[in-house]
Structures are given as C-alpha cells and as structure tokens.
Amino acid sequence: MRKITKVIACMLIPVFLLSSLGATQAQATIQGPSTHAQSAALIDVTSGRILYSKDGDKELRIASLTKIMTAIVAIEHSKLDEKVKVTPTAFAKEGSSLYLKLGEEMTLENMLYGLMLRSGNDAASAIAEHVGGSEEGFVLLMNKKAEQIGLTHSHFMNPHGLDAEGHYSTANDLARLTAYALHNPVFKRIVATEDKSAPNPNESWEYSWHNKNKMLRMYEGADGVKTGYTKKAFRCLVSSATRNGQQLAAVTLNDGNDWNDHARMLDFGFEYFPLVEVAKQEQPVQNTDVVTGRGFWYPLAKSEQGSLTKKLVLHENRGQSETETETEGKEQSTDPSFGLAGRIDMQLDGKLVGSIPVYRKGSYIPPEPKTEDATLGGVGDVSSWAAAWRAVLSHLLSP
C-alpha cells in the first residue's frame, strides 16, 4: 500500500480518466434532438459520458476529423518549438492546403494552427513525417493512441483524412477522442482560435488563417473543434461549447445541415444534462475519520439524480498484507506514512461512473487537478502520465 500512495501523492489526477471509467451512456428517457446526420453523438467533456447517440457505433469515413487525432498525437510526442520541414511527400498535397513551399520550415505549434484552423493536408503530412519519421510510422502512433483511449471502432490509414480503405471511425469514438483531446491545454487553445498569423520565410507577408469552424462565430460559448469534408465522407463536424462551467462536444458524420444540428445538440445537452456537484473536495464522510480527496461532478438529468449512489470502500493495512473492505462508516487503519484511506465509488443505476479517493483527516491531500499543468511549454507527456494513473486507478478499483 505504501508504494501506491506515494505515487498518488505526486501525481495530478486527470478528471477525464477518473470520472469516465465505466461512464454510462444516457438512457433514452429524454427525447433526443433531431439531426440530418447519418451518425451523431454528444458527450460531456468532463465526465466522458455520452449524452446522445444516433447510430453512434456505425463505422464511417471521417474526412478531416482525422486531424483531431493527428494534432493530439503530435502534441503529446513533440515540442511545440521544433521546426517541421516540408518534404516532397507533404508538398502540394491534394485537397485543402496551407500552400507551404517545398523545404519550408515552420514551428510545430504554427503548423498545428494551420492544421486545425485551415485543415491543411500538407501540414498533416509534414507533421506526421516529423513526429513519426514517416507517415506510416505516425499512423502507427495514431492507432496506438486510439487503442489506449479505448476507441474500439476506429482505424487510421493516414494523418489527413483523405478517403482510404480501412480509414474510419464512429461518432461515439470521435466524441471520446475529442473529450480526451480537450483536456490538453495546447489542443484546447488551438481549436478555440478564430484567427492566427504565422511568419512566412519565403514572402514579405505573413500567413493568416481564419478558422473554417463557423460554430465559433454563430454559437454562444463555442470553443472548437474541427470541420471535415470529402466527396465520399460528405460533411463532417465536431464542435464544442462551454456554458456555466460545463463543456460539451458534438459530432455529426454525413450531415448536410450540420451547423443547425450542432446548435440543437448542444442546446439539448446544456438543458437536460447539466453538471451536478455530487461531492465536494475535503468533504467529511459521515461517521468516519476520512474526507474526500477531490470533488466530483457528473452530468445528470433531473430524473436520474435520485439514482446516483455512493459506496465507501476503505483499505485495511495489517503488516505486509492488504485487504479491502466495503463499509458503511466503519473506520479502518491505513498506512501511517500517508493518509490515503480508500475511495468512494459513484454508481448510476448500479454502474460505476467514477471514483474519488478519500484521506484520513489531517493528512496531506493532493490538490485538485488543473489541466493547464499537464502539457504547458512543449512536450505533452500525457500518455505516460495517464498510463501511470491508470495503473494506480486499476489498483484502487480492483476487487
């Protein structure tokens, strides 16, 4: 027990990874919004709970929504100030383009802006070759990340989203990917940007990019994410918006009326599934000597709020042995070197939707996680950091 608690003491706990564990999909007790999409999904970013889904697991072409994965993989594997060179493979790539010159160099950060605001396919290939050594190497990283996040109906063949056999995803998977990516402060900042300029080494004028995502200008609180289109995928869109501290992300695939449909989907989520504060940080647990280690928020319909239950599970440490006991207030002794005492499991209709640690009163309690601490300044070491937390969480939740 001592080794595990020390790991938790120095680690920021990612809200998404913690509270999305076993996240339930909203039941069809509330009439969902109508859309023109072949497939659609709506997710609460904080919890990872899918609030609405229409054929959400149908595997379809996703066009430039692919670049959501391209961006997050690049951010997590490279430094933002690295110079990315335009190779013959990336130069004059078909489809939407930044019109980069052969041999031109640009910082990864600026190229990411061009990738996400103007959907530059040349930028996608240049980034892929820089980060992965080749497009093929980068695609391996993309599919590995998809596996890590738990995208079970996605497979990538390229970094830009041009139509290719075996390149597909689903609305539900893209919603989960977007929620994951939006917890990265660099990604979040880029996709919320309406206009960006960047130095142009070959001309007297600067690059100037205007975001193709009209939701940023037509929907209150909009802050992302990505447009997409090919002749086979048709119109695809991922949007996000934040209101009253809650961020939602909407996905539509093959939707000819996507701007209006996204407005309806986001309105639906904010109205019917607001974030509810289930527990406060350092809140005493009745009839025990423990307090909560962090707060817990979850999107709940009014009709569901009475169905969410809390179960206190305390660890008992006796010498070298370790057992775990479910309790209704019975106090247990814990490792005296650190105050982690156990956890509270949050369950909705009997399904685990999240878990928060509890600590002995008076012991050190790690601060609430702040996403801006995760990857500022360059290398986004989120993948190894998240993997370490998953290992800890797995230990805490093991029966």
N, C-alpha and C positions, 0 to 999 in steps of 0.2 A: 504493500500500500504506500510506503514512504516514497518509492521511486515515482509512482504515478502522480502523487500530489505535488511533488516538486515540479514536474512538467507543467501541470496546470498553473502553478503559481507564476510562471514566467511567460505564459502564452496568452495572447489575445484570443478570445473565443469568437469565431465568426458566426454572426447571428444566423445567416442563411443556412450554414451547415448544421447548426444545432437545431434550429426550430423546424427545418424542413425534413428532418429524419422522420420517416413514416407519415409525411404530410398527406392529409386526405384530400380527395377531390370533392368539391362541394356537391351535395346531393341535389337532385333535380326537384327540390321542393319549391323553388322560386323560378318563375318563368324567365328564361334567359333572353337576351336581346336577339333580334333577328338580324341576320347578315346575308350578304350575297356571296360569301366565301365558300369555296369548296371545302375548306377546313379552317377552323378558328380555335383560339384558346385565349384565356385571360388568366393572369397569375398575379398573386400578391408577392411583391419582390422580397419583403422582409421574411416572410414565413416559407415561401416556396409553394404555397397552396394554390392549386388551380381552381379558380372560382367559376369558370365557364369553359366548356369544350364542345365543339361541334366536329364530329369525325376527327378528333384530335390526334389519334394514332395512325391516321392514314398517311402512308409514305408517299411523298410528292416531291417534285422538283422545287427548289427554293431560291433559285437565281442568286442575287447579290446579298440575300440574308446570310449567305455563307460567310460574308465578311465579318459578321459578329464573332464567329469562331476564329477567323484569321487574326482579328485585332486582339482578342484576349490572349491567344497563344503567343503572339508576338510580344505583348506587354509583359507576360509572365516569364519569357525566356531571354529578353534582351534589355539593354539600357536605352533609354529614350534619346540620349545624345549621340548614339552611334550613327555613323554615316552609312547610308544604304546606297549602293551603286546600281544604276540601271544597266542591266545586262542585255545582250541581244535577244534573250528569251523574253524579257519583260518589255522591251522597246516595241512600241506600236502594237500592243496587244489589242485584239479586236474588242468591240463593244465600248462601253463608257471608259473614258481615259482622262488622265491629267495632262497628256501630251508631253510627257517627260522626254528629254533628249537622251540618246544613246551615250552611256558613260557618265551621265549626270549623277551627282551625289547630293543627297538630301538627308537631314536627320530623320531617324526613325519616327520621332514624335510628329514632325511635319508631314511625313508620308502617311502616318496613321490618320491625320486630319483629312488629307486628300482621299484616303481610302474610304472613310466613313461619311464625309460630307458630300463628295462628288462621285463616290463609288468607282474610283479609278482602278481598272483592271490591270493597268501597267504597274500601279503601286502595289497591288496584291501580289503579283508575280515577283516584283523586286523584293518586297518584304519577305516572301516565302523563301527565296533563294538566300537572302542574307541570314535569316534566322535558322533555316533548316539545312542549309548547304546546297539544297536543290529543292525544286517544287515537290518532288517525290518524298524527300526527307521531311519537309514541312507537313505534308499531308499525313505522314505517319504520326506526327505530333498532334495534328488535329483529331485524328481518330482515337489516339490515346487519351486526349482530354475528354472527348465525348464519352469514352468508357469510364473515366474517373468520375465524371459528373452524373453518370447513370442514364445517358441518352441511348436507350435500347432500340430506337427505330431510326437511327441516323448513320449515314456513312458518307465520307467526303472523298472526292477524287481530285479536287483542285482547290486553290485558295480564293478564287474569284467568283465562282458560281455559274460560269458558262455551262450550258447544258452538256452533260456527260452521263453515259450509262453508269449506274452504280453510285451516282451522286444524288442523295436525297435526305430528307428529314421529315419531321411532322410538326404540326402546330404545337402540340404538347411539349415535344423535345425542344423546340425553339424557344418556347416560353421559359422552360427550365434553364436553358443556356443563357438567355437574356437576364434572368434573375441572378444567376451566378455572376455574369459579367458586370452587372450594375453594382455589385459590391466592390468592384475595383475602382478606386477613385480616379485613376487615369482614364479608363474607359468611360466612366460616368461623365467626366468633364468633356471629353471629346464629342460624344454623341449628343450632348446638350448644346453644343456651339452652333450658332446660326451662320456666322461669317468668320473666315480665317484667312489671313495673308501669310505668305512664306517667301523667303528670299529665292530669287531666280538667278543662278550663277551665269546664265547664258544671255540674259536680256537686261535692259535698263529698267524694266518694270517687274514688280513682284507678282507672284502667284496670288490670286484672290479667289477664294472658294465660297460659294453660297450653298448652304445645306439644302439638298433636294427634299428633305423631310418637311412637308408643308404643315404637319401637325404642330411643329414648334411655333408656328405663327397663327394657327387657327384654333388651338385648343388651350384653355386656361390650365396652366401648370405643366404643360407638355415639356419633357426634357430628354427625348430620344425617340427612335433609336436608328432605324435603317429601312431604306426603300429597296425594292428589287423588281426586275422585270427581264424576262427573255420571251422569245416567241413561243416557247413550249411551256414555260412555267407561268406565263401571264403575270398579272400584277400581284406582287407580294409586299407585305408591310409588317414591320414590328414597330410599335410606338410605345412610349411610356409617359407617365404623368404622375405628379406628386401633388396631393392636396391634404391638408391637415396632418402632415407628417406621414402619410401613407403613400407609397409608390406602387403603382400597378403597371403591368406591361401587357399589351395586347398583340396578338399575332393573327394575320389572315394570309391564306395562300389561295391564289387564283380568285381575286376579288376585284371586280370592276368598279365597285363603289366603296373602296377601302377607306377613304378619308372620313366619310359619314359613318360607316360601320364602326370604325375605331372610336369615334366620339361616343356612339351609343354604348359600345362595350365598356369603355372606361367609366362613363356615367353610371352604368349598371353596377360596376364593382364598387365605386365610391358610395353609392346609395345603399346597396343591400349588404355589403360585406365590409364594414368599417373595421379598422384595427381596434381591438378591445384589450385593455390592460388587465391581464389575468393575474399577474403578480408584480410587486414592486421589489426593487433591489434592497437588500438588508431588511426585509420584512420578517419579523419574528414568526416562527411556525408554532402555532398554538400547542401548549402542553409539552414543549420540547425545549432543549437548550441550543437550538440551531436557528439560523437566519438564512434567507435566500441570498445566493451569491450574485444574482443579476435579476433584472426584471424580465417579464415575458409578455409579449403582445401577440395576438393572433386574430386574423380576420374572421368574424363570426356574424352570421345573420341573427336577427333577434330571436328567431325560433330555435336557434342552436345553443344559445348562451347557457341554458339550463342543462345541456347535455355534456358540457365540458367538465371533466372531473380531474382532481389532483390526487396523486398517490405518492406518499413519502416513503422512500427506501433509504435506510441508514446502513452504513457499513459497520461491522463489528470486527475489531482487530485484536486478536489474542495471540501474543507472541509472534511466531512465524506464520501462523495460519490466518486465513482471511475468509470470513463468511459474510453473507449479505442477508439481511432480514427485512421483510416487509413489515411495517409497523404502523400503528395508529397513535403515535405520540410517545412510544416507549423510547427512552433515551439510551443510547449506546455509547461506549467509549471508542475513541478514534485515535489514530496515530498522534502522539503528543507533539511531534515536531511540526505538524501543520494541521490547520483546522478543517480541512475538507471532511465532511461527515457523511455525505451521500448525495442524494438527488431527489427532486420532485418530478415525477413523470406526469405530463399533461396528456389526457386522453379525451378524444371526442368520439362518442358512440363506441367506446371500447377500443379505439385505435390510437396508438401512440402518435402524437403530433409534435412533440417536443419534450425537452428535459432541461431542467436548470439545476446547478449544483447548490448544495446547502453547506454552510460552515458553522462551526461552533461559535457562539457569541464571544466577542472579544478577540477573535483570531484575525489574521490578515485575510482580506478579501480582494482578489484581483479586480481592477476597475472594469466598468462596462466597456465592451469593445468599441473602438472607433475606426470606421473603415478608412479614414484618411491616414491612419497609421500603417496600413497594410503594405502599400507599394509606392510610397512617395519617393520621388527622386530618381527613379530609374528602374533597376531590376525588380520585377514583380515576383518575389519568391513565394507566391501564394500557393503554388501546387505542393511544394514540400511542406510548407507550413500547414496547409489544410490536411495533408496526409497525416501529419503528426497529430493534429487534433482528432482526426477520425480514429486513430489508434487509441487515443485516450478515451474518446467517447464510446468506442466499442467495449473498452474495459468497464466503464461505468455502467453501461446498459446490459452487460452480459448477465444471464440468469444465474 
